[in-house]
Amino acid sequence: MTGPPVGDAIEDFLRSCTAERDLSPHTVAAYRRDLEALRAWLERAGIDLLSDLDRQWLRRYVAYLSQRGYARRTISRKVSALRSLLRWAVRRGVLDGDPSAGLSVPKLDRPLPRVLRQSEAAALCEAPPEDSPEGLRDRAVLELLYGCGLRVSELCGLDVDDVDLRRRSLVVLGKGRKQRRLPFGAPAADALQRYLVQARPALAARGRSDAAPGEPALFLNTRGARLSRRRVRAILERYLGAEHLPVVGPHTLRHSFATHLLDNGADLRAVQELLGHESLATTQVYTHVSTERLKQVYEQSHPRA
């Protein structure tokens, strides 16, 4: 079978990522960078057609990446993009078989997620002063990040109608545009109630004259528009600094949410559902975190540790 030029195949694949798989613009952009680097390497090697790729050439590419000094995680990501392209080509009938099947890449030393202690997470959530609209908003933001284990993109994508205060639950649009309903606790419900009644109307009133009326976003910035992921990170850094806690990103609150649930006896499959993980294997990393924390407690506390 004579396949299309590599560049054309890459463009068709990227279009399918958006139109059919509904991947985020960030994911598609990352695929583009990695696959364009592959195309440039193949061009220098004299490979023009996708069907000319075989396992030997793929092994040479992996070796080239290693020789260039790329980290193992970067090599793994680039090979993952390549495999996604080739699997797509096989499904579309562009290729008869996948030459990347069985291709070996450097094994990753998967680091354990960093988590806050339960007392640190509580102190962080209670850090924002509640004497201003921004403070009330920040309290609600932190309570939901930690109380629901949200990704920062999920938090920023919430609309007012997604929240049911009476049932203490919210609907989240996660990866792959999959919805899940999440419960939240009394502290988050109280923070949200005060934010919605006392703070959000004040923030909405600051909206610019050219802004679309009736902004549906749950969390607003000081201009009355939807809160951005960058601003959420800045909010988190501000209160971590105020509490003299290690500076971490919003995803650390998601890690902490999962770890603290398991520490307190939650079922692993329930945590998987709450996090919106496709695979249980993704969630299992938190069992290792919990084991590591138990080991630390043992070593610090037992007289014969």
N, C-alpha and C positions, 0 to 999 in steps of 0.2 A: 504494500500500500504506500502511495506517495502522499505524505502529509503536507499541510500548508507550511508556508514560511514561519519560522519561530515567532517573529514579531507579530504576524497576523493571528497566530494561535493565542498568544498572550493577550492581545486586545480582545479577542472573542471571549476568552476565559474571564477577563476582568469585567466585561459587560454582563456575563452570566452571574457573576458574584453579586452584582447590584440588582439585576432584574429578577433573577430566580431565587438566589439564596438570601437576598435582602441583607447582605453584610453591611456593617457600618462603614462610612467613608474612611475612617482611620484604618480599618482592616484592609480595605481595598487599596489604599495608598501604600500600606506596608507590603502587600503582595506585589504591587507595581514596582516598588524600589528593588525588591529582591529578584524579581523576574527580569527586570531590565538589566540588572547586573549579570544575570545568567546569560541573557541574549548577547550582551557585549562580549562576554568571554567566548561564547560559541562562535560569534562572528570572527573573532581573532583566530579561532581554531579552524575556521573554514566550514563550519556547520551551519547550513542555511535552513534546512527543512526539519520539522519536528520529528519526522519519521527516521531521520538519520541518527537520532539519539539512541545509544545503546548503553548497557550497564557499564561497559568499559569507559565510555566518555563521562558518565556520571561519577564513577570512581575518581577519574582524573579531576573532575570539578571539585569534589570534596577534598581531595589532596591539595588542590590549588588554594582552596579557602584556608586549610590548615597552614600551608606554607606562608600565606599572607599574614598569619598571626591572629586571625579572628578567634574570638572566644568560642568555647564549645556551645554555649547557648545561642550565639549568633549563627554558627554553622547549622545547628539544629533547626533554627527558624527558617533559614534560607532553603534548606533541604525540604522542610515541611511545605514551603510555598511551591517548590518544584514538584513535589509529589501531588499536591492538590491540582496543579496544572495537568499532569500526566493522567491522573485518575479521571479528570473531567474529559480529557481527550479520548480515553478508552470508552467512557460512557456515551460520548457523542459519535463513536465510530470513526473518529479521526485516526486513532491508532488501534492496531490489532491487539497489542498487549502492553503492559506497564513495565518499562525497563527499570523502574526504581524499586520494584518488588524485591525485597531482600537486601536492599542497599544499606550498608552499615554506616552509622555516623557516630562521632564521639559520644559516649554516655555522659549524661548530665549528673552532676552532684546537686540534687534538688535541695536548696536550702529550706529549712523550716520557716514558716511565716513568723514574722515578728508580731507579738501581741502585747497589749497592755495588761497589767494586773487588774483584777476586778475593782479594787479600790481606786486605781488610777483612772479607769474608765468612768467610774462614778464621779470622781472629782472633776474630770474634764466636762462631763455633761452638765454639772452644776456650776461651772465657772462663769458663764455669761451673766453679766448684770441684767436685771429685768426692769431697768428704769428707762428704757428707750425702745423704739420699734426694732432697731437693729439687734439689741440684746435679746429681746423676746424671740426674734427670728432665729438668732444663732443658737439659742437654747433648744428650740424645736428641731433645727437642723442636726445638731449633735445627738439629740435623743433618738431621732429616727435612724441616723447612720449606725449608731451602736445598737439601738433597740430592735432594729429590723435586719441588720446585716446588709444594708443596701450598697450596691455599687454607686459611685458618685454620679455616674450618668443616669442611673435609675432615679436617684433623689432629685436631680435637676429636671428630669423629665416629668415629674409628678404634676398633675393639675389638681385644682381644688376638688373637682368632682371625683377624684380617685380615692378620696379619704372618707371613711364612714366613722365618725367619732362615736356614734351610739354603739356600734358593734366593735369599736376599737380595732379596725382593720383598714387596709388600703390595698389597691390594685396597682401592681408594678408591671411595667413593660421591660422585660429583660432581654438578654442576648437572643438573637434570632427572632426578635419581636414576639417572644412568648410571654404571655401574661401569667402572673401568679398572684394569689391573694395572701397577704401576710397579716398576722396579728401584731399588735403592739401593746405595751403595758401601760399601767396607770401613769407613770411619770411622763411618758411620751404623749399620752392623751391630754394630760393637764397642760403640758407645754404647747401642744398644738391648739388647744382651745383658747388659751390666752393669746397666742400669736394671731389666730384667725379673727378674734374679736377686737383685740387692742392694737395690734401692730400692722397686720396686712393692709387694712384700709388706709392707714397713714402712709405706708409705702406706695400703695397704688395711686394715692392722690398726688404723689410726686412725679407721676409719669410725664414724659415729654409730650408736647402738644402734637408731635408728628407720630407718636406711638399708636399702635392699634388699640382701639378702645376695648375694654373688657378682657384684659390679659388673663388667660385661664390658669397661668402657672401658680402652683402652690406657693413656692418661695420666690420672693421678689428682691431685687437689689434696690439701691437707694434712688434709682431713676424710675422705679416702678416696672421694670422689665424682668424677665425670667433670670433667676440667679444662675451664674455660669459655674462650670466645674473649677475654673481657676479661682473664682471668688470663694468657693467652698474650701479649697485647699488653704487659701489665705486665712479664712476664719479658723480653721483647725489649727494652723500654725500659731495664730495669735493666742489662743487659749492654752495650747500646750506650753507655750513660753510662759504664760502667766502662772501656770501651775508647776513650772519647773520640771515638766515631763519631757522625755525624749521626743524630738521632732520626728514625726512619722506622717505618712500620707493617709488619705481617707480609707484606703483599702485595709489599713491596719485595724480600723474599727470593725470592718467586716470579718477579718481574721479573729479579732478578739470576741466578737459575737459568737462565732462558731465554736471557738475553743472553750469559752465559758459555759455554753450550753452543754458540751460534752463533759466538761469538768463536773457539772452538776447533774449528770445522769441522763441527758437527752439521748434518744435513739439516733444512730448514725443516719438512717434513712430519713428520719424527720428533718434532720439538719440539712440533708441533701435537698429536700423539697423546699425548705426555707431559703436556701441559698440559690436555688434555681440551677443547680448543676445537672448537666446531662448524664454524667457518669458518676457512679458511687466512688470510683477510684479517685476522682478529683477531690471529693470530700474527705477521703481517708487520710489525707495528709494531716488533718487536724487531730486524728487519733495519735499520731506521732508527737504532735505538739503537746498534747495532754500527758502522754507518757513521759516526755522530757521534763515537763513541769513537776510531775510526781517524783521523778528522780531527783530534781533539785530540792524539793521539799524534804525528801528522805535524807539527802546528804547534809542538809542544813540542820535537820532536827534530830536525827537518831544518834544516840551516843556512840554507837559502834559503826557508823556509816564509813 
